[in-house]
Amino acid sequence: MKFSVLTIFPEMVNAFAQYGIIRRAVESGRIAVDAIDIRDFAEGRHRVTDDRPYGGGSGMVMKPEPLAKAIESARRENPESPTILLTPQGRPFDQQTAESLARCKGLVFVCGRYEGIDERICESYIDEEISIGDYVLTGGELAAMVIIDAVTRLVPGTLGNEASAASDTFSDDLLEHAHYTRPPIFENNAIPEVLLSGNHSAIEAWRLESSLIRTFLKRPDLMETRRLDHREKEILKKWMRHLETLIGG
Ligand code: ADE
């Protein structure tokens, strides 16, 4: 999977690619992160990439010519990769979008700065607009890195343990269960005993219960659209009985 990131701050992206799982994925050749400096495609001694907006107003707009050239160059290198603009006006990014992007051969990201990019680039060069949330960043670079991070961990082999992506929070619309490691007692707080039992089916049942209760408490919106299977209904009924005992007593 090749990620090309068009930016006026390529060093931000290069630094990101030097740590942790992303670095290992690059080193093993599973992904490539190519930061392309839009300024390299700008004309003139000063290589200007922005200009004042037509019609007046505050802020600057990214000029179309350097962007068009940079996108064309990235596309020549990745002919089958969609071109994605990072913008707060885009489609909200989520795990499902990460999964569908992970099936692409590559992705070309266009990172806007200032007030945004010339609209004619959006019309003629951009395949998809994506937002990472309802807030405004100073540029698209962090958003591109968020997406690269989420997509990379779905590329086979990058996590080392394939099971961990499958059990992820959101992969089946539930939050992930609680995790514990040594020591078994920390500040007088012991881990759930079942995790020491060696009984794998009991541990699996505990994890499902932990997932359900966390989702119910932290993200009840996720439960609203989800169909519960028989085991999950039984767990919820058990809580109902507990609650009824508490309320009744
Ligand atoms: N650029 C600025 N804000 C952004 C956001 N929320 N998502 C994606 N790109 C952005």
Residues whose N, C-alpha, C, O or C-beta is under 5 A from the ligand:
A	BS01	ADE	L86 T87 P88 I130 S131 I132 G133 Y135 V136 L137 T138 G139 G140 A143
